[in-house]
Amino acid sequence: MPAFDTLQVFQSMSRSPHARLEHSAELGDGMAAALWSNHHDARDYQAPTHHTLSCYISGGTGTFRREQPGTKGAPGKLCVLPAEHASAWVINGAIRLAHVYVSQEQFALGCIHLLDKEPRTLQLREFTFLDDAQQTRRFHQLLKLNWAEPGERLLTSSLANELLDHAVLSQVGKRDGLPLKGGLAAYQRRQLVETIEQQLAEPLSIGQLAAQCALSPYHFARMFRESVGLAPHQYVLARRLNRARELLRHSSLALGEIALACGFASASHFTNRFRQTLGATPGEYRAAFRP
């Protein structure tokens, strides 16, 4: 879960004497959201370490990028600001906008599971004042929820994941000219992903996964991170929690049964990991998604 003091775009807005933070929330899964209002300002973003998805809620007709003064924003317009990008903005008049901040690790998980591609071979493409009715609708749905109420914040988290999935499926392109060194062969990565999915209920060690690739645990961990974008233990935990959420939403299994089905040693271990990642207990998550 990202801390707001590590989110450079959020911090740039916070330093402005004209911008006002209306709401913000850490959403788990390496994501956070914020609702801003601003007027008569100038903001620069220089190589943030996170991705930012943005939607203009109202105003913005006097907002433009400094290098594109003839192209102005408007309500409903979207901006996609990848990690490591640079942009300079001029805000004339008033604007109200929503941000969803996404960690590179969460983006990497999307590349693996939605595109079956190595994250390092892909990049989130930069867009300014994009029209996408689906994404705009998701942002407006997100703003109707009470982020301070635990159950509704979990629904906000789900919408943020939908925003990210849509971006991965429609706004990602191939990264050209990047020499790839190290990493796993494509067939090894696919075999490992399949093995992990099939054995989420079982104890999984780095030694066991490394043996599948005929590598030492040390070299395997380095090559796995190169190819997948996360350390092996982070990836396995993310997949276990993803499976747990599916079972919480779509099954009537008891929490202890779900814990065992997802490879957690006990219900308490499951609850602690779930709360650390999503800021809520499994029981609260189940209640949020059931009438």
PEUR-V616744 format. One record per pair of residues at least 12 apart in sequence whose ideal C-beta (glycine too) atoms are under 10 Angstrom apart, sorted by the first residue. I is the first residue (numbers start at 1). J is the second residue. If there is no record, write none. Layout:
i=I j=J
i=I j=J
//
This chain:
i=1 j=26
i=1 j=27
i=1 j=28
i=1 j=29
i=1 j=30
i=1 j=31
i=1 j=32
i=1 j=103
i=1 j=276
i=1 j=277
i=1 j=278
i=1 j=279
i=2 j=26
i=2 j=27
i=2 j=28
i=2 j=29
i=2 j=30
i=2 j=31
i=2 j=32
i=2 j=49
i=2 j=50
i=2 j=101
i=2 j=102
i=2 j=103
i=2 j=105
i=2 j=106
i=3 j=26
i=3 j=32
i=4 j=21
i=4 j=24
i=4 j=25
i=4 j=26
i=4 j=32
i=4 j=34
i=4 j=101
i=6 j=32
i=6 j=48
i=6 j=49
i=6 j=50
i=6 j=101
i=6 j=103
i=7 j=24
i=7 j=26
i=7 j=32
i=7 j=34
i=7 j=48
i=7 j=49
i=7 j=50
i=7 j=52
i=7 j=99
i=7 j=101
i=7 j=102
i=7 j=103
i=8 j=45
i=8 j=46
i=8 j=47
i=8 j=48
i=8 j=49
i=8 j=50
i=8 j=52
i=8 j=83
i=8 j=101
i=9 j=34
i=9 j=43
i=9 j=45
i=9 j=48
i=9 j=50
i=9 j=51
i=9 j=52
i=9 j=54
i=9 j=81
i=9 j=85
i=9 j=87
i=9 j=99
i=9 j=101
i=10 j=24
i=10 j=32
i=10 j=34
i=10 j=36
i=10 j=48
i=10 j=50
i=10 j=52
i=10 j=99
i=10 j=101
i=11 j=45
i=11 j=48
i=12 j=43
i=12 j=44
i=12 j=45
i=12 j=46
i=12 j=48
i=12 j=89
i=13 j=34
i=13 j=36
i=13 j=38
i=13 j=41
i=13 j=43
i=13 j=45
i=13 j=97
i=13 j=99
i=14 j=34
i=14 j=36
i=15 j=43
i=16 j=36
i=16 j=38
i=16 j=41
i=16 j=42
i=16 j=43
i=16 j=91
i=17 j=41
i=18 j=37
i=18 j=38
i=18 j=39
i=18 j=40
i=18 j=41
i=18 j=42
i=18 j=43
i=18 j=91
i=18 j=94
i=19 j=36
i=19 j=37
i=19 j=38
i=19 j=39
i=19 j=41
i=19 j=43
i=19 j=91
i=19 j=95
i=19 j=97
i=20 j=35
i=20 j=36
i=20 j=37
i=20 j=38
i=20 j=39
i=20 j=96
i=21 j=34
i=21 j=35
i=21 j=36
i=21 j=37
i=21 j=38
i=22 j=34
i=22 j=35
i=22 j=36
i=22 j=37
i=22 j=57
i=22 j=96
i=22 j=98
i=22 j=143
i=23 j=35
i=23 j=36
i=23 j=98
i=23 j=143
i=23 j=145
i=23 j=146
i=23 j=147
i=23 j=148
i=24 j=36
i=24 j=99
i=24 j=101
i=24 j=147
i=25 j=142
i=25 j=145
i=25 j=146
i=25 j=147
i=25 j=148
i=25 j=152
i=25 j=153
i=25 j=156
i=25 j=157
i=25 j=160
i=25 j=279
i=26 j=101
i=26 j=147
i=26 j=153
i=26 j=157
i=26 j=278
i=26 j=279
i=27 j=100
i=27 j=101
i=27 j=102
i=27 j=142
i=27 j=147
i=27 j=153
i=27 j=154
i=27 j=156
i=27 j=157
i=27 j=158
i=27 j=159
i=27 j=160
i=27 j=161
i=27 j=278
i=27 j=279
i=28 j=106
i=28 j=153
i=28 j=154
i=28 j=156
i=28 j=157
i=28 j=160
i=28 j=161
i=28 j=241
i=28 j=274
i=28 j=275
i=28 j=276
i=28 j=277
i=28 j=278
i=28 j=279
i=28 j=280
i=28 j=285
i=29 j=102
i=29 j=103
i=29 j=105
i=29 j=106
i=29 j=109
i=29 j=157
i=29 j=158
i=29 j=160
i=29 j=161
i=29 j=164
i=29 j=238
i=29 j=241
i=29 j=242
i=29 j=245
i=29 j=277
i=29 j=278
i=30 j=50
i=30 j=51
i=30 j=101
i=30 j=102
i=30 j=103
i=30 j=104
i=30 j=105
i=30 j=106
i=30 j=107
i=30 j=108
i=30 j=109
i=30 j=164
i=30 j=238
i=30 j=277
i=31 j=50
i=31 j=51
i=31 j=53
i=31 j=100
i=31 j=101
i=31 j=102
i=31 j=103
i=31 j=106
i=31 j=107
i=31 j=156
i=31 j=157
i=31 j=160
i=31 j=161
i=31 j=163
i=31 j=164
i=32 j=50
i=32 j=99
i=32 j=100
i=32 j=101
i=32 j=102
i=32 j=103
i=32 j=157
i=32 j=160
i=33 j=53
i=33 j=98
i=33 j=99
i=33 j=100
i=33 j=101
i=33 j=139
i=33 j=142
i=33 j=143
i=33 j=145
i=33 j=147
i=33 j=153
i=33 j=156
i=33 j=157
i=33 j=159
i=33 j=160
i=33 j=163
i=34 j=52
i=34 j=54
i=34 j=97
i=34 j=98
i=34 j=99
i=34 j=100
i=34 j=101
i=34 j=147
i=35 j=57
i=35 j=96
i=35 j=97
i=35 j=98
i=35 j=99
i=35 j=139
i=35 j=142
i=35 j=143
i=35 j=147
i=36 j=54
i=36 j=57
i=36 j=95
i=36 j=96
i=36 j=97
i=36 j=98
i=36 j=99
i=37 j=57
i=37 j=58
i=37 j=59
i=37 j=94
i=37 j=95
i=37 j=96
i=37 j=97
i=38 j=59
i=38 j=60
i=38 j=63
i=38 j=89
i=38 j=91
i=38 j=93
i=38 j=94
i=38 j=95
i=38 j=96
i=38 j=97
i=39 j=59
i=39 j=62
i=39 j=91
i=39 j=92
i=39 j=93
i=39 j=94
i=39 j=95
i=39 j=96
i=40 j=62
i=40 j=90
i=40 j=91
i=40 j=92
i=40 j=93
i=40 j=94
i=40 j=95
i=41 j=63
i=41 j=89
i=41 j=90
i=41 j=91
i=41 j=92
i=41 j=95
i=42 j=66
i=42 j=88
i=42 j=89
i=42 j=90
i=42 j=91
i=42 j=92
i=43 j=63
i=43 j=87
i=43 j=88
i=43 j=89
i=43 j=90
i=43 j=91
i=44 j=66
i=44 j=86
i=44 j=87
i=44 j=88
i=44 j=89
i=45 j=81
i=45 j=85
i=45 j=86
i=45 j=87
i=45 j=88
i=45 j=89
i=46 j=84
i=46 j=85
i=46 j=86
i=46 j=87
i=46 j=88
i=47 j=83
i=47 j=84
i=47 j=85
i=47 j=86
i=48 j=81
i=48 j=82
i=48 j=83
i=48 j=84
i=48 j=85
i=48 j=86
i=48 j=87
i=48 j=101
i=49 j=83
i=49 j=84
i=49 j=103
i=49 j=104
i=50 j=81
i=50 j=82
i=50 j=83
i=50 j=84
i=50 j=101
i=50 j=102
i=50 j=103
i=50 j=104
i=50 j=105
i=50 j=106
i=50 j=107
i=51 j=80
i=51 j=81
i=51 j=82
i=51 j=83
i=51 j=84
i=51 j=85
i=51 j=100
i=51 j=101
i=51 j=102
i=51 j=103
i=51 j=104
i=51 j=106
i=51 j=107
i=51 j=124
i=51 j=164
i=51 j=167
i=52 j=79
i=52 j=80
i=52 j=81
i=52 j=82
i=52 j=83
i=52 j=85
i=52 j=87
i=52 j=99
i=52 j=100
i=52 j=101
i=52 j=102
i=52 j=124
i=53 j=78
i=53 j=79
i=53 j=80
i=53 j=81
i=53 j=98
i=53 j=99
i=53 j=100
i=53 j=101
i=53 j=102
i=53 j=124
i=53 j=127
i=53 j=135
i=53 j=138
i=53 j=139
i=53 j=160
i=53 j=163
i=53 j=164
i=53 j=166
i=53 j=167
i=53 j=171
i=54 j=73
i=54 j=77
i=54 j=78
i=54 j=79
i=54 j=80
i=54 j=81
i=54 j=97
i=54 j=98
i=54 j=99
i=54 j=100
i=54 j=101
i=54 j=127
i=54 j=128
i=54 j=130
i=54 j=139
i=55 j=75
i=55 j=76
i=55 j=77
i=55 j=78
i=55 j=79
i=55 j=96
i=55 j=97
i=55 j=98
i=55 j=99
i=55 j=100
i=55 j=130
i=55 j=132
i=55 j=135
i=55 j=136
i=55 j=137
i=55 j=138
i=55 j=139
i=55 j=140
i=55 j=142
i=55 j=143
i=55 j=163
i=56 j=73
i=56 j=74
i=56 j=75
i=56 j=76
i=56 j=77
i=56 j=78
i=56 j=79
i=56 j=95
i=56 j=96
i=56 j=97
i=56 j=98
i=56 j=129
i=56 j=136
i=56 j=139
i=57 j=75
i=57 j=76
i=57 j=95
i=57 j=96
i=57 j=97
i=57 j=98
i=57 j=136
i=57 j=139
i=57 j=140
i=57 j=143
i=58 j=74
i=58 j=75
i=58 j=76
i=58 j=94
i=58 j=95
i=58 j=96
i=58 j=97
i=59 j=73
i=59 j=74
i=59 j=75
i=59 j=91
i=59 j=93
i=59 j=94
i=59 j=95
i=59 j=96
i=59 j=97
i=60 j=72
i=60 j=73
i=60 j=74
i=60 j=75
i=60 j=76
i=60 j=77
i=60 j=79
i=60 j=91
i=60 j=92
i=60 j=93
i=60 j=94
i=60 j=95
i=60 j=96
i=60 j=97
i=60 j=129
i=61 j=73
i=61 j=74
i=61 j=75
i=61 j=77
i=61 j=92
i=61 j=93
i=61 j=94
i=61 j=95
i=62 j=90
i=62 j=91
i=62 j=92
i=62 j=93
i=62 j=94
i=62 j=95
i=63 j=77
i=63 j=79
i=63 j=89
i=63 j=90
i=63 j=91
i=63 j=92
i=63 j=93
i=63 j=94
i=63 j=95
i=63 j=97
i=63 j=129
i=64 j=88
i=64 j=89
i=64 j=90
i=64 j=91
i=64 j=92
i=64 j=128
i=64 j=129
i=65 j=79
i=65 j=87
i=65 j=88
i=65 j=89
i=65 j=90
i=65 j=128
i=65 j=129
i=66 j=87
i=66 j=88
i=66 j=89
i=66 j=90
i=67 j=87
i=67 j=88
i=68 j=87
i=68 j=128
i=68 j=129
i=69 j=90
i=71 j=128
i=71 j=129
i=72 j=90
i=72 j=92
i=72 j=93
i=72 j=129
i=73 j=89
i=73 j=91
i=73 j=95
i=73 j=97
i=73 j=128
i=73 j=129
i=74 j=129
i=74 j=131
i=75 j=95
i=75 j=96
i=75 j=97
i=75 j=136
i=76 j=129
i=76 j=130
i=76 j=131
i=76 j=132
i=76 j=133
i=76 j=135
i=76 j=136
i=76 j=137
i=76 j=139
i=76 j=140
i=77 j=97
i=77 j=127
i=77 j=128
i=77 j=129
i=77 j=130
i=77 j=131
i=77 j=132
i=77 j=136
i=78 j=127
i=78 j=128
i=78 j=129
i=78 j=130
i=78 j=131
i=78 j=132
i=78 j=133
i=78 j=135
i=78 j=136
i=78 j=139
i=78 j=163
i=78 j=167
i=78 j=171
i=79 j=97
i=79 j=99
i=79 j=126
i=79 j=127
i=79 j=128
i=79 j=129
i=79 j=130
i=80 j=124
i=80 j=125
i=80 j=126
i=80 j=127
i=80 j=128
i=80 j=130
i=80 j=132
i=80 j=135
i=80 j=167
i=80 j=170
i=80 j=171
i=80 j=172
i=81 j=99
i=81 j=101
i=81 j=124
i=81 j=126
i=81 j=127
i=81 j=128
i=82 j=102
i=82 j=104
i=82 j=107
i=82 j=123
i=82 j=124
i=82 j=125
i=82 j=126
i=82 j=127
i=82 j=167
i=82 j=171
i=82 j=172
i=83 j=102
i=83 j=103
i=83 j=104
i=83 j=107
i=83 j=123
i=83 j=124
i=84 j=104
i=84 j=123
i=84 j=124
i=85 j=123
i=85 j=124
i=85 j=126
i=86 j=126
i=87 j=126
i=87 j=128
i=89 j=128
i=96 j=143
i=97 j=139
i=98 j=139
i=98 j=140
i=98 j=142
i=98 j=143
i=99 j=139
i=100 j=135
i=100 j=138
i=100 j=139
i=100 j=142
i=100 j=156
i=100 j=159
i=100 j=160
i=100 j=161
i=100 j=163
i=100 j=164
i=100 j=167
i=101 j=160
i=102 j=124
i=102 j=160
i=102 j=161
i=102 j=163
i=102 j=164
i=102 j=167
i=102 j=168
i=104 j=119
i=104 j=124
i=104 j=229
i=104 j=230
i=105 j=119
i=105 j=228
i=105 j=229
i=105 j=230
i=105 j=231
i=105 j=234
i=105 j=235
i=105 j=238
i=106 j=160
i=106 j=161
i=106 j=164
i=106 j=168
i=106 j=229
i=106 j=230
i=106 j=238
i=107 j=119
i=107 j=122
i=107 j=123
i=107 j=124
i=107 j=164
i=107 j=167
i=107 j=168
i=107 j=172
i=107 j=229
i=108 j=120
i=108 j=122
i=108 j=168
i=108 j=225
i=108 j=227
i=108 j=228
i=108 j=229
i=108 j=230
i=108 j=234
i=108 j=235
i=108 j=238
i=109 j=164
i=109 j=168
i=109 j=228
i=109 j=229
i=109 j=230
i=109 j=234
i=109 j=235
i=109 j=238
i=109 j=239
i=109 j=242
i=110 j=122
i=110 j=124
i=110 j=161
i=110 j=164
i=110 j=165
i=110 j=166
i=110 j=167
i=110 j=168
i=110 j=169
i=110 j=172
i=110 j=229
i=111 j=123
i=111 j=124
i=111 j=168
i=111 j=172
i=111 j=228
i=111 j=229
i=112 j=168
i=112 j=189
i=112 j=190
i=112 j=193
i=112 j=227
i=112 j=228
i=112 j=229
i=112 j=230
i=112 j=235
i=112 j=238
i=112 j=239
i=113 j=165
i=113 j=168
i=113 j=193
i=113 j=197
i=113 j=238
i=113 j=239
i=113 j=242
i=114 j=164
i=114 j=165
i=114 j=166
i=114 j=168
i=114 j=169
i=114 j=172
i=115 j=168
i=115 j=169
i=115 j=172
i=116 j=186
i=116 j=189
i=116 j=190
i=116 j=193
i=117 j=168
i=117 j=172
i=117 j=174
i=117 j=186
i=117 j=189
i=118 j=175
i=118 j=180
i=118 j=183
i=118 j=184
i=118 j=186
i=118 j=189
i=118 j=226
i=118 j=227
i=118 j=228
i=118 j=229
i=119 j=168
i=119 j=172
i=119 j=175
i=119 j=226
i=119 j=227
i=119 j=228
i=119 j=229
i=119 j=230
i=120 j=175
i=120 j=178
i=120 j=180
i=120 j=181
i=120 j=182
i=120 j=183
i=120 j=225
i=120 j=226
i=120 j=227
i=120 j=228
i=120 j=229
i=121 j=174
i=121 j=175
i=121 j=176
i=121 j=178
i=121 j=180
i=121 j=183
i=121 j=227
i=122 j=168
i=122 j=172
i=122 j=173
i=122 j=174
i=122 j=175
i=122 j=178
i=123 j=171
i=123 j=172
i=123 j=173
i=123 j=174
i=123 j=175
i=123 j=176
i=123 j=178
i=124 j=164
i=124 j=167
i=124 j=168
i=124 j=171
i=124 j=172
i=124 j=173
i=124 j=175
i=125 j=167
i=125 j=170
i=125 j=171
i=125 j=172
i=125 j=173
i=125 j=174
i=126 j=171
i=126 j=173
i=127 j=167
i=127 j=171
i=130 j=170
i=130 j=171
i=132 j=166
i=132 j=167
i=132 j=170
i=132 j=171
i=134 j=162
i=134 j=163
i=134 j=166
i=134 j=170
i=135 j=162
i=135 j=163
i=135 j=166
i=135 j=167
i=135 j=170
i=135 j=171
i=137 j=159
i=138 j=159
i=138 j=160
i=138 j=162
i=138 j=163
i=138 j=166
i=139 j=159
i=139 j=160
i=139 j=163
i=140 j=159
i=141 j=155
i=141 j=156
i=141 j=159
i=141 j=162
i=142 j=155
i=142 j=156
i=142 j=157
i=142 j=158
i=142 j=159
i=142 j=160
i=142 j=162
i=142 j=163
i=143 j=156
i=143 j=159
i=144 j=156
i=144 j=159
i=145 j=157
i=145 j=158
i=145 j=159
i=149 j=288
i=150 j=278
i=150 j=279
i=150 j=280
i=150 j=281
i=150 j=284
i=150 j=285
i=150 j=287
i=150 j=288
i=151 j=280
i=151 j=284
i=151 j=285
i=151 j=287
i=151 j=288
i=151 j=289
i=152 j=288
i=153 j=278
i=153 j=279
i=153 j=280
i=153 j=284
i=153 j=288
i=154 j=245
i=154 j=278
i=154 j=279
i=154 j=280
i=154 j=284
i=154 j=285
i=154 j=286
i=154 j=287
i=154 j=288
i=154 j=289
i=155 j=288
i=155 j=289
i=156 j=288
i=157 j=245
i=157 j=278
i=157 j=279
i=157 j=280
i=157 j=285
i=157 j=288
i=158 j=245
i=158 j=249
i=158 j=285
i=158 j=288
i=158 j=289
i=161 j=242
i=161 j=245
i=180 j=226
i=180 j=227
i=181 j=226
i=182 j=219
i=182 j=222
i=182 j=223
i=182 j=225
i=182 j=226
i=182 j=227
i=183 j=222
i=183 j=223
i=183 j=224
i=183 j=225
i=183 j=226
i=183 j=227
i=183 j=228
i=184 j=213
i=184 j=215
i=184 j=220
i=184 j=223
i=184 j=224
i=184 j=225
i=184 j=226
i=184 j=227
i=184 j=228
i=185 j=213
i=185 j=223
i=185 j=227
i=186 j=227
i=188 j=212
i=188 j=213
i=188 j=214
i=188 j=215
i=188 j=220
i=188 j=223
i=188 j=224
i=188 j=227
i=189 j=213
i=189 j=223
i=189 j=224
i=189 j=227
i=189 j=228
i=191 j=209
i=191 j=212
i=191 j=213
i=192 j=209
i=192 j=210
i=192 j=212
i=192 j=213
i=192 j=220
i=192 j=224
i=192 j=227
i=192 j=228
i=192 j=232
i=192 j=235
i=193 j=228
i=193 j=235
i=193 j=239
i=195 j=208
i=195 j=209
i=195 j=212
i=196 j=209
i=196 j=232
i=196 j=235
i=196 j=236
i=196 j=239
i=196 j=240
i=196 j=263
i=197 j=239
i=197 j=242
i=197 j=243
i=199 j=236
i=199 j=263
i=200 j=236
i=200 j=239
i=200 j=240
i=200 j=242
i=200 j=243
i=200 j=244
i=200 j=261
i=200 j=262
i=200 j=263
i=200 j=264
i=201 j=240
i=201 j=243
i=201 j=259
i=201 j=260
i=201 j=261
i=201 j=262
i=201 j=263
i=201 j=264
i=202 j=263
i=203 j=263
i=203 j=265
i=204 j=232
i=204 j=233
i=204 j=236
i=204 j=239
i=204 j=240
i=204 j=263
i=205 j=217
i=205 j=232
i=205 j=233
i=205 j=236
i=206 j=218
i=206 j=220
i=206 j=221
i=206 j=224
i=206 j=231
i=206 j=232
i=206 j=233
i=206 j=236
i=207 j=220
i=209 j=221
i=209 j=224
i=209 j=232
i=209 j=235
i=209 j=236
i=210 j=223
i=210 j=224
i=210 j=232
i=217 j=232
i=220 j=232
i=221 j=233
i=236 j=263
i=237 j=262
i=237 j=263
i=237 j=264
i=237 j=273
i=237 j=276
i=237 j=277
i=238 j=277
i=239 j=262
i=239 j=263
i=240 j=259
i=240 j=261
i=240 j=262
i=240 j=263
i=240 j=264
i=240 j=270
i=240 j=273
i=240 j=274
i=241 j=262
i=241 j=264
i=241 j=270
i=241 j=273
i=241 j=274
i=241 j=276
i=241 j=277
i=241 j=278
i=241 j=282
i=242 j=262
i=243 j=258
i=243 j=261
i=243 j=262
i=243 j=263
i=244 j=258
i=244 j=259
i=244 j=261
i=244 j=262
i=244 j=263
i=244 j=264
i=244 j=270
i=244 j=273
i=244 j=274
i=244 j=277
i=244 j=278
i=244 j=282
i=244 j=285
i=245 j=258
i=245 j=262
i=245 j=274
i=245 j=277
i=245 j=278
i=245 j=282
i=245 j=285
i=245 j=286
i=245 j=289
i=246 j=258
i=246 j=262
i=247 j=259
i=247 j=261
i=247 j=262
i=247 j=282
i=247 j=286
i=248 j=274
i=248 j=282
i=248 j=283
i=248 j=284
i=248 j=285
i=248 j=286
i=248 j=287
i=248 j=288
i=248 j=289
i=248 j=290
i=249 j=285
i=249 j=286
i=249 j=288
i=249 j=289
i=249 j=290
i=250 j=289
i=251 j=286
i=252 j=286
i=254 j=267
i=255 j=267
i=255 j=270
i=255 j=271
i=255 j=274
i=255 j=281
i=255 j=282
i=255 j=283
i=255 j=286
i=256 j=268
i=256 j=270
i=258 j=270
i=258 j=274
i=258 j=282
i=258 j=286
i=259 j=271
i=259 j=273
i=259 j=274
i=259 j=282
i=262 j=274
i=267 j=282
i=270 j=282
i=271 j=283
//
